[in-house]
Amino acid sequence: MNTPVILLLIYLKLHINNFAITNVVVIKDALQVLDVITNYCRESGERPADRTMSTITTTIKSIRVANINDSVVYRIEFADSFPAIIKQNNQYIQSDANYINFSPRALIAQVISCIPGVDTLYTKKHETAIRTGSADFGAAELTAVLRNAKIEIERTQFAAGEEYVVDGETRVHDYDGYSSQIISIIVTERVQSLLDKIIDSVLSI
């Protein structure tokens, strides 16, 4: 067994508890080992080693609704600035920014996974919207929950031409940029107390 194969097996062994391996392949040479590692990283969500990653810890100031390229996004503004790709004079350049744009569904999903009680609030609000036609869970609710919250975000840089997957569809980045994954959120004591009361009210039924 050659060295690249051994390295691959060690790699998979170290990550077997964290990621699901869905495809079994026969390794024939070193080049295929590289392909398998690259595909494995892409499918499991792990970044390749040559991509730049940084972690940001800051405070949320506000959430705004913006229209970017005819798509609605939720823009979170933070207390601090960090490296980012911004559009200036119709060109994308490396600079600093104090905000990140999220698709509404992606941000809601990440917030639900990070803050106990938001899933209950979302479910109650969403069910009411379906039954009565009232406003659904959105930017207003996120603003109420997230204002002045402490947040930790993992930022991974990508290059134009790299592939990414959305809802099972493979797409290609048109320009350089950063992907953002929320690691943790700590809301204010008042907000967490209100969320706990929502949970308690449901459990008391």
Sequence and secondary structure as in RCSB ss.txt:
>XXXX:A:sequence
MNTPVILLLIYLKLHINNFAITNVVVIKDALQVLDVITNYCRESGERPADRTMSTITTTIKSIRVANINDSVVYR
IEFADSFPAIIKQNNQYIQSDANYINFSPRALIAQVISCIPGVDTLYTKKHETAIRTGSADFGAAELTAVLRNAK
IEIERTQFAAGEEYVVDGETRVHDYDGYSSQIISIIVTERVQSLLDKIIDSVLSI
>XXXX:A:secstr
  HHHHHHHHHHHHHTTTS         SHHHHHHHHHHHHHHHT   TTS EEEEEEEEEEEEEEEETTEEEEE
EEEEEEEEEEEEETTEEEEEEEEEEEE HHHHHHHHHHHSTTHHHHHHHHHHHHHHH    S HHHHHHHHTT E
EEEEEEEE TT EEEETTEEEE SS EEEEEEEEEE  HHHHHHHHHHHHHHHT 
